[in-house]
């Protein structure tokens, strides 16, 4: 009888350790997937921001070229 109680306790302890391990792994997986989702959401925004800044710089450059050509003396 004492041996059966010991086996039951060992089995319950093993099951508890396995469950805690699975819960820990699930939390790690959730954090990892959250980071992946955040990264995939930010990536298009950053590309759009770079393209928009590039367009603004090009527009400013063209405006400056226009001003310079208007001010420059004609030959």
ZAZA-68532 format. One record per residue: residue in one letter; z negated, y negated, x negated of N, C-alpha, C in turn. Coordinates in Angstrom, 2 decimals, m for minus. Layout:
<sites>
(site 'a' (Z Y X) (Z Y X) (Z Y X));
...
</sites>
This chain:
<sites>
(site 'x' (0.00 1.20 m0.81) (0.00 0.00 0.00) (0.00 m1.26 m0.85));
(site 'x' (m0.78 m1.26 m1.89) (m0.86 m2.44 m2.75) (0.49 m2.69 m3.41));
(site 'x' (1.20 m1.63 m3.74) (2.51 m1.76 m4.39) (3.52 m2.36 m3.42));
(site 'x' (3.47 m1.98 m2.15) (4.38 m2.55 m1.15) (4.13 m4.04 m0.96));
(site 'x' (2.86 m4.44 m0.95) (2.51 m5.86 m0.80) (3.05 m6.65 m1.99));
(site 'x' (2.93 m6.07 m3.17) (3.43 m6.72 m4.38) (4.95 m6.86 m4.33));
(site 'x' (5.62 m5.81 m3.86) (7.08 m5.86 m3.74) (7.51 m6.89 m2.70));
(site 'x' (6.78 m6.96 m1.59) (7.11 m7.96 m0.55) (6.92 m9.37 m1.09));
(site 'x' (5.83 m9.57 m1.84) (5.57 m10.90 m2.40) (6.65 m11.26 m3.43));
(site 'x' (7.02 m10.32 m4.26) (8.06 m10.56 m5.26) (9.39 m10.86 m4.59));
(site 'x' (9.70 m10.12 m3.55) (10.94 m10.33 m2.82) (10.95 m11.71 m2.16));
(site 'x' (9.83 m12.08 m1.55) (9.74 m13.39 m0.90) (9.85 m14.51 m1.94));
(site 'x' (9.22 m14.32 m3.08) (9.29 m15.32 m4.15) (10.71 m15.45 m4.69));
(site 'x' (11.39 m14.34 m4.85) (12.79 m14.37 m5.30) (13.69 m15.07 m4.28));
(site 'x' (13.46 m14.76 m3.01) (14.25 m15.43 m1.95) (14.00 m16.93 m1.93));
(site 'x' (12.74 m17.32 m2.13) (12.39 m18.74 m2.15) (13.07 m19.44 m3.34));
(site 'x' (13.02 m18.81 m4.51) (13.65 m19.39 m5.70) (15.16 m19.50 m5.51));
(site 'x' (15.75 m18.49 m4.90) (17.20 m18.51 m4.65) (17.57 m19.63 m3.67));
(site 'x' (16.76 m19.82 m2.64) (17.01 m20.87 m1.65) (16.87 m22.26 m2.27));
(site 'x' (15.83 m22.44 m3.08) (15.64 m23.73 m3.75) (16.81 m24.00 m4.69));
(site 'x' (17.28 m22.98 m5.39) (18.43 m23.14 m6.28) (19.68 m23.53 m5.51));
(site 'x' (19.91 m22.88 m4.37) (21.08 m23.21 m3.55) (21.00 m24.64 m3.02));
(site 'x' (19.80 m25.05 m2.59) (19.63 m26.43 m2.10) (19.90 m27.45 m3.20));
(site 'x' (19.41 m27.16 m4.38) (19.66 m28.06 m5.51) (21.14 m28.14 m5.83));
(site 'x' (21.82 m27.01 m5.81) (23.26 m26.99 m6.09) (24.03 m27.74 m5.01));
(site 'x' (23.60 m27.60 m3.76) (24.27 m28.31 m2.67) (24.12 m29.82 m2.83));
(site 'x' (22.95 m30.27 m3.26) (22.75 m31.71 m3.46) (23.62 m32.21 m4.60));
(site 'x' (23.73 m31.45 m5.67) (24.60 m31.82 m6.78) (26.04 m31.89 m6.31));
(site 'x' (26.46 m30.92 m5.51) (27.83 m30.92 m4.99) (28.08 m32.13 m4.09));
(site 'x' (27.10 m32.49 m3.26) (27.24 m33.65 m2.39) (27.40 m34.94 m3.19));
(site 'x' (26.59 m35.09 m4.22) (26.69 m36.29 m5.06) (28.04 m36.32 m5.77));
(site 'x' (28.46 m35.18 m6.29) (29.75 m35.11 m6.98) (30.90 m35.46 m6.05));
(site 'x' (30.90 m34.91 m4.85) (31.96 m35.22 m3.88) (31.91 m36.68 m3.45));
(site 'x' (30.70 m37.23 m3.33) (30.58 m38.65 m2.99) (31.17 m39.54 m4.06));
(site 'x' (30.94 m39.20 m5.32) (31.51 m39.97 m6.42) (33.02 m39.85 m6.43));
(site 'x' (33.53 m38.64 m6.19) (34.98 m38.44 m6.15) (35.60 m39.26 m5.01));
(site 'x' (34.96 m39.26 m3.85) (35.48 m40.02 m2.70) (35.46 m41.51 m2.98));
(site 'x' (34.38 m42.00 m3.58) (34.28 m43.42 m3.90) (35.34 m43.81 m4.90));
(site 'x' (35.55 m42.96 m5.90) (36.56 m43.25 m6.91) (37.95 m43.28 m6.29));
(site 'x' (38.24 m42.33 m5.43) (39.57 m42.31 m4.82) (39.77 m43.47 m3.84));
(site 'x' (38.69 m44.01 m3.31) (38.80 m45.17 m2.43) (38.98 m46.46 m3.23));
(site 'x' (38.35 m46.55 m4.39) (38.42 m47.77 m5.20) (39.74 m47.87 m5.95));
(site 'x' (40.30 m46.73 m6.34) (41.52 m46.73 m7.16) (42.67 m47.54 m6.54));
(site 'x' (43.03 m47.32 m5.27) (44.12 m48.13 m4.69) (43.77 m49.61 m4.61));
(site 'x' (42.50 m49.92 m4.37) (42.09 m51.32 m4.31) (42.25 m52.00 m5.66));
(site 'x' (41.90 m51.29 m6.72) (42.02 m51.89 m8.05) (43.49 m52.07 m8.42));
(site 'x' (44.34 m51.11 m8.05) (45.77 m51.25 m8.32) (46.33 m52.45 m7.55));
(site 'x' (45.93 m52.61 m6.33) (46.39 m53.74 m5.52) (45.92 m55.06 m6.09));
(site 'x' (44.70 m55.09 m6.58) (44.16 m56.32 m7.17) (44.94 m56.70 m8.42));
(site 'x' (45.27 m55.71 m9.25) (46.04 m55.98 m10.47) (47.42 m56.50 m10.11));
(site 'x' (48.06 m55.89 m9.13) (49.39 m56.34 m8.71) (49.33 m57.75 m8.14));
(site 'x' (48.30 m58.04 m7.38) (48.16 m59.37 m6.80) (47.93 m60.42 m7.89));
(site 'x' (47.09 m60.11 m8.87) (46.85 m61.04 m9.98) (48.12 m61.26 m10.78));
(site 'x' (48.87 m60.19 m10.99) (50.14 m60.29 m11.71) (51.10 m61.22 m10.96));
(site 'x' (51.18 m61.07 m9.67) (52.03 m61.93 m8.85) (51.61 m63.38 m8.91));
(site 'x' (50.30 m63.62 m8.91) (49.80 m65.00 m8.99) (50.15 m65.62 m10.34));
(site 'x' (50.01 m64.85 m11.40) (50.35 m65.36 m12.73) (51.85 m65.65 m12.82));
(site 'x' (52.66 m64.77 m12.28) (54.11 m65.01 m12.29) (54.48 m66.26 m11.49));
(site 'x' (53.84 m66.45 m10.34) (54.12 m67.64 m9.52) (53.70 m68.90 m10.26));
(site 'x' (52.55 m68.87 m10.91) (52.09 m70.03 m11.67) (53.03 m70.32 m12.83));
(site 'x' (53.49 m69.26 m13.49) (54.42 m69.43 m14.60) (55.73 m70.08 m14.12));
(site 'x' (56.24 m69.64 m13.00) (57.47 m70.22 m12.47) (57.26 m71.68 m12.07));
(site 'x' (56.09 m71.97 m11.50) (55.80 m73.35 m11.12) (55.73 m74.23 m12.36));
(site 'x' (55.10 m73.74 m13.42) (55.02 m74.52 m14.65) (56.39 m74.71 m15.29));
(site 'x' (57.22 m73.70 m15.22) (58.58 m73.83 m15.74) (59.36 m74.88 m14.94));
(site 'x' (59.18 m74.89 m13.65) (59.84 m75.89 m12.80) (59.38 m77.30 m13.12));
(site 'x' (58.08 m77.46 m13.31) (57.53 m78.78 m13.65) (58.04 m79.22 m15.02));
(site 'x' (58.03 m78.28 m15.98) (58.49 m78.60 m17.32) (59.96 m79.00 m17.33));
(site 'x' (60.78 m78.28 m16.58) (62.21 m78.63 m16.55) (62.45 m79.95 m15.82));
(site 'x' (61.59 m80.31 m14.90) (61.74 m81.59 m14.20) (61.32 m82.76 m15.09));
(site 'x' (60.33 m82.52 m15.94) (59.82 m83.58 m16.80) (60.67 m83.73 m18.06));
(site 'x' (61.20 m82.60 m18.55) (61.94 m82.63 m19.82) (63.15 m83.56 m19.72));
(site 'x' (63.41 m84.31 m20.79) (64.57 m85.22 m20.76) (65.88 m84.44 m20.71));
(site 'x' (66.81 m84.96 m19.97) (68.12 m84.30 m19.84) (69.00 m84.73 m20.99));
(site 'x' (69.76 m83.83 m21.53) (70.69 m84.15 m22.63) (72.05 m84.48 m22.14));
</sites>
